[in-house]
Amino acid sequence: MNQEPKKGFGTANGKIILMGEHAVVYGEPAIAIPFPAVSIQTTIEQKIGPATLDCTFYRGLLQEAPLRLNSLLTAISETLAVLKKSAVDFSITITSMVPPERGMGSSAAVAVATIRALYDYFNQPLEREQLMHLIDVAETIAHGNPSGLDAAMTSGTTPLYYVKNQAFEAFDLNLNGCLIVADTGITGQTKKAIQLIEEQFITHQAATQQKITQLGTLSKQAKLALSSNDKETLGESMNQAHHLLQQLGVSNSTLDLLVDTAIESGALGAKLTGGGLGGCMIALAETQTDADWIALKLKQNGAKNTWIYQMGANQIEK
């Protein structure tokens, strides 16, 4: 009787910055949530010969993969080193719904799913602390000095409230509503956006500081709203945050059009998410029916893709 070929599986979800982007750079709080509407699955299968990789950007021998995949390659090599295994006699296939360079944690999610799959394939238990360490090594390659947020979000199940240089604070997501994410189709420009705000601190320090402080206050309001199922307050906080981010110059006409479209289509609130100057926007809807309608209108007004997460209903699998 032939033995079944070995297989290993690993999954990860996307992440969304709900509130506090940019303000977090200046010591104000921000909120991130796992976003299971987009996910990544890595499958590892037994095969004879050198290891191969099949993903969005490359298909071929693992050892010949391009430099742009350095973060993933580091995750694989570091994991194999810990497991005391060699890169032979298996194939790695990565299926991703998380769009890259959109602030949704793509590089961390790929690392999470692949590390989990390697441990599963070699039938080894994976402690969370070890997973976080391996992702951190890979993310250092991708981002230089990662906060650890993407690693925590793409591998975890709870929202996080975080302040620069402080421990992440997990809290309960008790909100029954739908979060819509829409992709502008434009790569986000986080570094440029950060630079724009730095320049404003030089030219208009007091006014810029006031906006940053207000963004922090809105993050605090949003945390309470998420914990107490206060959709109206969360929606209004999102609207106010977007206006402040507009004033700071990190939105653009595409994001503004989609935010306005969402509000006009019945959203309780809407704003850009992540670095800005492109990337994605988010909108809050009361019901799934409302969310479907808003998503349709967003696509009609230029969104390249939309995703809906029914918060408080679809709890994320660990």
CORHU-V862553 format. One record per residue. N is the residue number from 1. RES is the residue in one small letter. SS is DSSP state (2 for helix, 1 for strand, 0 for the rest). PSI is psi in whole degrees, -180 to 180 (none if undefined). BURIAL is b if it has 16 or more other ideal C-beta (glycine too) atoms within 10 Angstrom, else e. Layout:
N_RES_SS_PSI_BURIAL, N_RES_SS_PSI_BURIAL
This chain:
1_m_0_125_e, 2_n_0_137_e, 3_q_0_141_e, 4_e_0_136_e, 5_p_0_145_e, 6_k_0_145_e, 7_k_1_152_e, 8_g_1_145_b, 9_f_1_146_e, 10_g_1_144_b, 11_t_1_161_b, 12_a_1_157_b, 13_n_1_168_b, 14_g_1_180_b, 15_k_1_155_b, 16_i_1_134_b, 17_i_1_114_b, 18_l_1_-45_b, 19_m_1_151_b, 20_g_0_2_b, 21_e_0_146_b, 22_h_0_-47_b, 23_a_2_-30_b, 24_v_2_-28_b, 25_v_2_-30_e, 26_y_2_24_b, 27_g_0_4_e, 28_e_0_158_b, 29_p_0_154_b, 30_a_1_163_b, 31_i_1_130_b, 32_a_1_148_b, 33_i_1_145_b, 34_p_1_145_b, 35_f_1_87_b, 36_p_1_-3_b, 37_a_1_-20_b, 38_v_1_139_b, 39_s_1_169_b, 40_i_1_138_b, 41_q_1_132_b, 42_t_1_131_b, 43_t_1_131_b, 44_i_1_128_b, 45_e_1_148_e, 46_q_1_135_e, 47_k_1_153_e, 48_i_1_139_e, 49_g_1_-175_e, 50_p_1_150_e, 51_a_0_144_b, 52_t_1_160_b, 53_l_1_133_b, 54_d_1_109_e, 55_c_0_-176_b, 56_t_0_-40_e, 57_f_0_-10_e, 58_y_0_146_b, 59_r_1_116_e, 60_g_1_-160_e, 61_l_1_137_e, 62_l_2_-42_b, 63_q_2_-13_e, 64_e_2_10_e, 65_a_0_146_b, 66_p_0_161_e, 67_l_2_-29_e, 68_r_2_-18_e, 69_l_2_19_b, 70_n_2_-38_e, 71_s_2_-47_b, 72_l_2_-45_b, 73_l_2_-37_b, 74_t_2_-43_b, 75_a_2_-43_b, 76_i_2_-50_b, 77_s_2_-40_e, 78_e_2_-40_b, 79_t_2_-45_b, 80_l_2_-38_b, 81_a_2_-44_e, 82_v_2_-40_b, 83_l_2_-7_e, 84_k_0_47_e, 85_k_0_160_b, 86_s_0_159_e, 87_a_0_62_b, 88_v_1_154_e, 89_d_1_30_e, 90_f_1_158_b, 91_s_1_147_b, 92_i_1_122_b, 93_t_1_124_e, 94_i_1_121_b, 95_t_1_116_e, 96_s_1_133_b, 97_m_0_-3_b, 98_v_0_114_b, 99_p_0_137_b, 100_p_0_154_e, 101_e_0_39_b, 102_r_0_11_b, 103_g_0_19_b, 104_m_0_14_b, 105_g_0_28_b, 106_s_2_-50_b, 107_s_2_-40_b, 108_a_2_-40_b, 109_a_2_-41_b, 110_v_2_-44_b, 111_a_2_-45_b, 112_v_2_-52_b, 113_a_2_-39_b, 114_t_2_-41_b, 115_i_2_-45_b, 116_r_2_-41_b, 117_a_2_-40_b, 118_l_2_-44_b, 119_y_2_-40_b, 120_d_2_-43_b, 121_y_2_-43_b, 122_f_0_9_b, 123_n_0_46_e, 124_q_0_141_e, 125_p_0_142_e, 126_l_0_110_b, 127_e_0_147_e, 128_r_2_-40_e, 129_e_2_-41_e, 130_q_2_-41_e, 131_l_2_-47_b, 132_m_2_-38_b, 133_h_2_-46_e, 134_l_2_-39_b, 135_i_2_-39_b, 136_d_2_-41_e, 137_v_2_-45_b, 138_a_2_-42_b, 139_e_2_-27_b, 140_t_2_-35_e, 141_i_2_-41_b, 142_a_2_-39_b, 143_h_2_1_e, 144_g_0_-65_e, 145_n_0_74_e, 146_p_0_148_b, 147_s_0_-18_b, 148_g_0_-7_b, 149_l_2_-49_b, 150_d_2_-40_b, 151_a_2_-46_b, 152_a_2_-41_b, 153_m_2_-45_b, 154_t_2_-15_b, 155_s_2_-4_b, 156_g_0_-175_b, 157_t_0_-1_e, 158_t_0_151_b, 159_p_1_155_b, 160_l_1_138_b, 161_y_1_126_b, 162_y_1_147_b, 163_v_0_141_b, 164_k_0_134_e, 165_n_0_18_e, 166_q_0_160_e, 167_a_0_144_e, 168_f_0_143_b, 169_e_1_113_e, 170_a_1_146_e, 171_f_1_163_e, 172_d_0_139_e, 173_l_0_100_b, 174_n_0_16_e, 175_l_0_126_b, 176_n_0_93_e, 177_g_1_179_b, 178_c_1_133_b, 179_l_1_124_b, 180_i_1_134_b, 181_v_1_132_b, 182_a_1_135_b, 183_d_1_125_b, 184_t_0_-18_b, 185_g_0_-2_e, 186_i_0_131_b, 187_t_0_132_e, 188_g_0_151_b, 189_q_0_70_b, 190_t_2_-48_b, 191_k_2_-43_e, 192_k_2_-41_e, 193_a_2_-43_b, 194_i_2_-41_e, 195_q_2_-41_e, 196_l_2_-43_b, 197_i_2_-38_b, 198_e_2_-42_e, 199_e_2_-37_e, 200_q_2_-31_b, 201_f_2_-31_e, 202_i_2_-43_e, 203_t_2_-34_e, 204_h_0_67_e, 205_q_2_-51_e, 206_a_2_-46_e, 207_a_2_-40_e, 208_t_2_-43_b, 209_q_2_-39_e, 210_q_2_-43_e, 211_k_2_-43_b, 212_i_2_-44_b, 213_t_2_-41_e, 214_q_2_-40_b, 215_l_2_-39_b, 216_g_2_-42_b, 217_t_2_-40_e, 218_l_2_-35_b, 219_s_2_-42_b, 220_k_2_-43_b, 221_q_2_-43_b, 222_a_2_-37_b, 223_k_2_-46_b, 224_l_2_-41_e, 225_a_2_-41_b, 226_l_2_-37_b, 227_s_2_-25_e, 228_s_0_15_e, 229_n_0_42_e, 230_d_0_84_b, 231_k_2_-37_b, 232_e_2_-45_e, 233_t_2_-41_b, 234_l_2_-46_b, 235_g_2_-44_b, 236_e_2_-37_b, 237_s_2_-41_b, 238_m_2_-45_b, 239_n_2_-47_b, 240_q_2_-40_b, 241_a_2_-41_b, 242_h_2_-41_b, 243_h_2_-41_e, 244_l_2_-41_b, 245_l_2_-35_b, 246_q_2_-49_b, 247_q_2_-31_e, 248_l_0_-8_b, 249_g_0_15_e, 250_v_0_5_b, 251_s_0_-177_b, 252_n_0_177_b, 253_s_2_-34_e, 254_t_2_-48_b, 255_l_2_-44_b, 256_d_2_-40_e, 257_l_2_-44_b, 258_l_2_-39_b, 259_v_2_-47_b, 260_d_2_-41_e, 261_t_2_-44_b, 262_a_2_-45_b, 263_i_2_-46_b, 264_e_2_-24_e, 265_s_0_8_b, 266_g_0_6_b, 267_a_0_146_b, 268_l_0_-23_b, 269_g_1_159_b, 270_a_1_151_b, 271_k_1_166_b, 272_l_1_162_b, 273_t_1_140_b, 274_g_0_-150_b, 275_g_0_-31_b, 276_g_0_-173_b, 277_l_0_30_b, 278_g_0_-156_b, 279_g_0_-133_b, 280_c_1_162_b, 281_m_1_161_b, 282_i_1_154_b, 283_a_1_147_b, 284_l_1_130_b, 285_a_1_151_b, 286_e_0_-45_b, 287_t_0_168_e, 288_q_2_-40_e, 289_t_2_-46_e, 290_d_2_-43_b, 291_a_2_-42_b, 292_d_2_-42_e, 293_w_2_-46_b, 294_i_2_-44_b, 295_a_2_-41_b, 296_l_2_-47_e, 297_k_2_-37_b, 298_l_2_-43_b, 299_k_2_-39_e, 300_q_2_-22_e, 301_n_0_23_b, 302_g_0_-7_e, 303_a_0_134_b, 304_k_0_-27_e, 305_n_1_153_b, 306_t_1_152_b, 307_w_1_149_b, 308_i_1_132_b, 309_y_1_117_b, 310_q_1_97_b, 311_m_1_145_b, 312_g_0_-7_e, 313_a_0_-60_e, 314_n_0_90_e, 315_q_0_144_e, 316_i_0_138_b, 317_e_0_142_e, 318_k_0_none_e
